[in-house]
Amino acid sequence: MAGTQWMKTRPGQVVVAALAWTILGCVFALPDITSGAQRRHALLVSLTLWWSWGMVTPLILWVDRKIPVSSKRFARRVMAHLLPSLLVTSVYVYLLAALRAAFGIDEWNGLPGIRLLVEALQGLFLWNWLVYWLILGAWQAYRYYDQYIAGELRLERLEKSFSEARLNALRMQLDPHFLFNALNTISSQVERDPKLARGMIEHLGDLLRLSLESKDRQEIPLVEEMAFLEHYLAIQKIRFGDHLRIETQIAPEVKYASVPCLFVQPLVENAIRHGISRRASGGTVIVSAQRDGNRLDIRVLDDGVGLPAGWTLENSGGVGLSVTRQRVAGLYPDGETCFAVNRRAGGGTEVEISLPLRWAGKDANASVRV
């Protein structure tokens, strides 16, 4: 593929290649020019030498592309180049002679016949043959870089882009889910208690603002995540009143730990909808976060009705749980996380998430607007 692309060069690439060979010719002419020799003659001799190699290089690359031996079989590929290298070097000898005759350096009458090649064999043919191998070696090094090193970098960038697109898609799936639930909660209070509905709308506006401010970030400091959660809980407290009790137990040393953006709220929403709201007496939701060595443990517990019989995360998780689980797995793709949903011994449900502990960097000192 790389060889094919070389054969389909654009005019701009030809200009760049010509400039590169010209610079090379000037560099090799410097010793003769600075020694006081005929500067014009010395410069033309060097330029015609390297211009000729510039003209022959596409032929070298074409020959390399036509050789059916894999690049991994180095010795066999070198052997396959032996005869073509001699032929291409012979072509170079005649091309150099023609170019120098065109610039008036040599005579045209020396071109026909085999005498020119014989004279080259007695002189600089071996050196020119070595230049062939230098060009071929540089080409093979470029191909190796393009196929393996640059290829891996491109693949890594594609994988990263795909991962980010997938995480954004999951987040877009979650945001409308949360928004519709919040709007339903507000609509249920509009006629019953307009004042409460207005309060809910204000908190929803703050929620949307915080969501938009963090839309380009997959991870945020835990303190920002908790600020987002507070506005959501304010809406739910207005709705449930004293039937809903919230406790937060966030260790001070993990306030600025980096966590997935908008991942605690759906867990709390799930606890309220499927646990607390189904009990006439209401209940309590506890959100805790603490450090355990080099890991961050986050738990969302409730004392609601608990999980139904036969419930498993794989086949019974709703949108909030399933999307949150996928986002966490996508942000930590090396199996470094633990996401578990269990029944509590005293009744209710516990969601436990364990993440590698890392810090939010420059956001660690950022103030949170609430």
Beta strands, then each sheet from edge to edge (+ up, - down):
strand 1: 219-221
strand 2: 244-250
strand 3: 258-260
strand 4: 283-292
strand 5: 295-302
strand 6: 338-343
strand 7: 349-356
sheet 1: 1+ 3-
sheet 2: 2+ 4+ 5- 7+ 6-
end
